[in-house]
Amino acid sequence: MSGQLLQLLEPTAILTQITCGDKREVIERLGERLMAAGYVKDGFLDGVLDREGKMPTGLPLDGESNAAIPHTDVIHVERPGVAVATLNQPVTFQNMIEPDEPVAVRLVFLLALKEPKSQVEMLQEIAEILQDGDKVSRLLNAQTPNELILLLRE
């Protein structure tokens, strides 16, 4: 796979097989990694959580596991980057299409992008990955960040 996802994926912001109590904890853990690596500004986490409350990003998939793609306005970003988490147990996000519907999520892509156009392109690229149920399953089973990166390269 080529594209901007691999270019923007921050290896120190890939968390595999983690346990979180809720979506806020997942977003905070990923956001803190992006913050430590210099990708985002101080208001990034608040911006993501605020946007998630108004415009949810839970995405039901065909398989047993679902995904979420939280992000926020470009003003909160220093330089573009992406963080990823796979969860041992699902946490609840709200459905991006039907906001009243809960979605049990085990795969989270946290986007920190500088250009609105790049957000649309990145969402399309991630959607393409998420349409491959076998790949999603293998991503969820990845034990290390390097293994997850190798799977995304396929």
N, C-alpha and C positions, 0 to 999 in steps of 0.2 A: 504494500500500500504506500502510495506517495501522497503528498499533500501537506497542508500546513499543520495538521495535528501532530505529526511526529516532530516537525521542526519546533513547535511551541511547547511540547510536552516537557515539563520540568521534572527530571528524575528524582529530585529530593522531595517532590510533591506527589509522589505515587505511593499510596498506602494500600497494601494488599491484605486481605483476610482480617480486617479490623472489626471491632465491635463498638457500636455507638448506640446511645440511648434514643436519639431522635435525629431529625434532619438538621437541626441547629448544630448539634455536636459534629456531624460530618462536615458541614460547611465551615465551621470554625476550625476544625483540624486541618482541612485542606487549605483554607485561607491563610492560616498561620504559616504554613509552609511556603506559600507564595509570597507572603509578607517578608519572611526571613530571607528569601532569595532575591528580594528587591523588585518584585513584579508589580506590587500594588501599594496604594496609599493607605493611610490610616482609616479612612472612611469606607474602605472596600467591603469589609464584613457586614457593616450596618447596611450598606447599599444592597448587597446580595440578599440579606435576610428581609429587608424591606420589600424589594422587588418580588421575592419568592412569595411573600404574603399577599401581594396584589396580583401577580401574574405567575402562577405556579408552573413548575417545569417537570413534574412527574410525567413519565411517558410509558404507558402500558405496552409491553412487547408480546409477541405471540407465545413465547415460552413461559416458564414458571417465574422467571426473574424479570424485573422491570428496571428502568433507568431513570435518572434525572439529570438535567443539564442546567444547573443554576448559574446565573451570571448577573451582571449589573451594568450601569452606565459606564461609558468609556472614561468619564472624568475621574473615576476612582483607580485608574490603571496607569502605572509608570511605564511598563513595557509589556507586550503581549506574552501570555503564558497560559498553560493548561495544567490543572491538577486532576488526578483520578484516584478514586477509592473503590475498592471492592469490599463488600460487607459480609461478614459471617451470617448475620441475621438481618432481615430487611428492616428498614425504617420507613415510616410513612411520609410521603410527599403527597401533594394534591395534584390531580390530573391536569395537564396543561390545556386539554380540550374541554373537559368537564370539571371545573374547579371544585365542585362539591364532592367529587368522587375521590376517595383515598386510593393511593397507589403504593404497594409494598415494593420498595426499591432496594436493590443490592449493588447497583453500579452507578457511580456518580462521576460526571465530568464537570468540574468547576472551571468556568471560562473567565479569563482576564484578558480582554481584547481592547485594542486602541481605536479601531475603526468600526462604525456600525455595519459597513458592508462585509467586513471580515467576520462579524458575528453570524451573519446569514450563511456565508460560505462554510464556516466551521460547523454550524448546526447541520447543514446538509451533509458534510463529511461524516459527522458522528452518526447521523440518521442512517447513512449507508452501512456503517459498521453494525448498528443495532438491528438492521433488517436481516442480518446473518445470525440465526439462532445458534448455530454451532460455534461461531466465533464468540458470541456473547457467553456461552457456556464455558468455553476455554478461558476467556478473560476472567470470569468469576472464579475459576479454579487455579489461576496463576498464584504461585506461592511467593514470588518476589517481584519487585519492580522491574528487574531486567527481563524476567519471563513475560511480564505483561507487555513490555516494549517490543520484544521479539514477536509476540502474537499480533500486535498492531502492524508490524512491518509486513506480515504475510499478505 
